[in-house]
């Protein structure tokens, strides 16, 4: 249970860093500016982290299995595309589940691509620096 909680929190921090660094990833609702307090963003961050976790556990393995020829052909670079698509899918699900409560938006493929790279790097750093067993 503590491992799942640590994973959820590290993903939430990574998503927050991606939203902070990229203008195309945000938690702003369409009717309010992004400058709201951090406390108001904690629950949406945790919700997006949970949705991303569910997408990573259920959808991503199937997509990777079906994409093996493209992954081999591109020497693994197609995995970056898959990660970007999973982030876009997470934003779409968050918008369908609770658009007013979460307000998570990813504007376009390139923001998703860079955002997924940032999320991967930050979670990797957290895993090594903080969560190393």
Residue, then its C-alpha position, 0 to 999 in steps of 0.5 A: x500500500x505504501x508503494x502505491x501511495x509513493x507511486x501516486x505522489x511521485x506521479x502527482x509531483x511529476x505532473x505538477x512539474x510538467x504543468x509548471x514548465x509547459x504552457x500547454x499542460x494545465x489544470x486551469x478551468x476554462x473560466x478561471x486563470x491558472x493562478x489559483x492556489x496550490x492547495x486547490x490543485x492537490x486533489x486534481x493532481x492526485x486524480x490525474x495521477x490515478x487516471x494516468x496510473x490506470x491508463x498505464x496499467x490497462x491500455x499502455x501494455x496493449x498498445x505496446x504489444x500491438x506496436x512492437x514492429x514500430x518500436x523495433x523499426x524506430x529503435x524504441x523511439x515510438x515509445x515516446x509517441x505511445x507515452x504522449x498518447x497515454x498522456x493525451x488519453x489521460x487528459x481526455x478521460x479526466x475531461x470526461x469524468x470530472x471536467x469542473x473538478x479536475x480541469x486538466x488539459x493537454x494542448x496538442x501532441x507536442x505538448x503531450x510529447x514533451x510533457x511525457x518526457x518531463x514526467x518520465x524524467x521527474x518520476x525517475x529522479x524521485x524514484x532514485x533520489x527519494x524512493x530508492x529501497 
